[in-house]
Amino acid sequence: MAVLLNRLSHRRLPALAAAFRQHGSLTKDLIENMDKKETWDRFYRENNAVNHFKNFEWFFGFEGVRDVILPVLRAQARHSAPLRVLDMGCGTSALGSGLCAHSQQPLHVTCADISPVALHLLREQAKNKPVQPKNPGSTLAFVELDCCDLRAWFEPESLDLIVDKGTTDALLRSREGPAKAGRVLRQCLAVLRPSGCLLQFSDEDPDARLVWLESESGGLGAGAAGVRVQEVGTLRGVCYFCYLITPPSPAAAQPPPPGELF
Ligand SMILES: C[S@@+](CC[C@H](N)C(=O)[O-])C[C@H]1O[C@@H](n2cnc3c(N)ncnc32)[C@H](O)[C@@H]1O
């Protein structure tokens, strides 16, 4: 047990360490198999007593990331057409409902996860306590999917924003997950509009994540995906980052204007 706790307290696994303190019997699964549907079904089942649902946030709730996401949405707004947003690997997070409830821009938010258990819980919550969207044109949907196959669900260049809060981290830290994480990144880039972006919230240090993003998205230079990073904040002594990734295009290769977010 002590050995496992030491492993989980490692700098790269703070969110997992927090989950472990609550779910001792899930330890082995969570360490090795965070890329597996069965692991997450079990996690969300054991994490939720019947009739006692509470949104679980792997790290940071909506309030912790709103000041990063809402400005990105504002910058993308086009006339009155809703922006298409995907919360990829939503779990039972309240991020999707938070975006609907707080975005001035109309949004079509899809909360997607590989775990039907998580999605059932979110659907029940939405039925029992419907979200009041800030913009009446906003909608919220829940979809069970494997994000390794985003292209089976979304047309090429059809999404404005993909938010990934801890999902790529989970894949990268699994025994068989790293190849999936690279595939997911490339699928994201394929389904994003040229003006769209992927936001990866992560505790992984830029030294490691930037190298991985650049190699998995096709390298550096003009025509490559754009990658930028900003610090989001500190939780339980661990610093979290947001990586903003834009699809390959000549415009994406330009540096951001001075003073802009990211
Ligand atoms: C670390 S949790 C993060 C959950 C949520 N975003 C949050 O912040 O609380 C990772 C989530 O990714 C989901 N996941 C793992 N592999 C997936 C896949 N291939 N496709 C879709 N979702 C996946 C898991 O079910 C889990 O809900």
The ligand as an SDF file (V2000), in Angstrom:
LIG
                    3D

 27 29  0  0  0  0  0  0  0  0999 V2000
   -9.1900   11.8460  -16.0450 C   0  0  0  0  0  0  0  0  0  0  0  0
  -10.8720   11.6140  -16.4470 S   0  0  0  0  0  0  0  0  0  0  0  0
  -11.3740   13.2880  -16.7480 C   0  0  0  0  0  0  0  0  0  0  0  0
  -12.8720   13.4620  -16.6830 C   0  0  0  0  0  0  0  0  0  0  0  0
  -13.3590   14.9080  -16.7930 C   0  0  0  0  0  0  0  0  0  0  0  0
  -12.9060   15.5380  -18.0030 N   0  0  0  0  0  0  0  0  0  0  0  0
  -12.9370   15.6990  -15.5780 C   0  0  0  0  0  0  0  0  0  0  0  0
  -12.2420   16.6990  -15.7200 O   0  0  0  0  0  0  0  0  0  0  0  0
  -13.3400   15.3340  -14.4630 O   0  0  0  0  0  0  0  0  0  0  0  0
  -10.7040   10.9590  -18.1090 C   0  0  0  0  0  0  0  0  0  0  0  0
  -12.0190   10.6840  -18.7800 C   0  0  0  0  0  0  0  0  0  0  0  0
  -11.7430   10.2470  -20.1080 O   0  0  0  0  0  0  0  0  0  0  0  0
  -12.6370    9.2150  -20.4420 C   0  0  0  0  0  0  0  0  0  0  0  0
  -12.0220    8.4140  -21.5030 N   0  0  0  0  0  0  0  0  0  0  0  0
  -10.9480    7.5960  -21.4130 C   0  0  0  0  0  0  0  0  0  0  0  0
  -10.6740    7.0550  -22.6060 N   0  0  0  0  0  0  0  0  0  0  0  0
  -11.5940    7.5510  -23.4770 C   0  0  0  0  0  0  0  0  0  0  0  0
  -11.8400    7.3550  -24.8580 C   0  0  0  0  0  0  0  0  0  0  0  0
  -11.0670    6.5550  -25.6000 N   0  0  0  0  0  0  0  0  0  0  0  0
  -12.8770    8.0110  -25.4360 N   0  0  0  0  0  0  0  0  0  0  0  0
  -13.6610    8.8330  -24.6960 C   0  0  0  0  0  0  0  0  0  0  0  0
  -13.4840    9.0450  -23.3740 N   0  0  0  0  0  0  0  0  0  0  0  0
  -12.4560    8.4180  -22.7810 C   0  0  0  0  0  0  0  0  0  0  0  0
  -12.8570    8.4510  -19.1460 C   0  0  0  0  0  0  0  0  0  0  0  0
  -14.0430    7.7080  -19.1430 O   0  0  0  0  0  0  0  0  0  0  0  0
  -12.8530    9.5850  -18.1280 C   0  0  0  0  0  0  0  0  0  0  0  0
  -14.1520   10.0550  -17.8910 O   0  0  0  0  0  0  0  0  0  0  0  0
  1  2  1  0
  2  3  1  0
  2 10  1  0
  3  4  1  0
  4  5  1  0
  5  6  1  0
  5  7  1  0
  7  8  2  0
  7  9  1  0
 10 11  1  0
 11 12  1  0
 11 26  1  0
 12 13  1  0
 13 14  1  0
 13 24  1  0
 14 15  1  0
 14 23  1  0
 15 16  2  0
 16 17  1  0
 17 18  1  0
 17 23  2  0
 18 19  1  0
 18 20  2  0
 20 21  1  0
 21 22  2  0
 22 23  1  0
 24 25  1  0
 24 26  1  0
 26 27  1  0
M  CHG  2   2   1   9  -1
M  END
$$$$
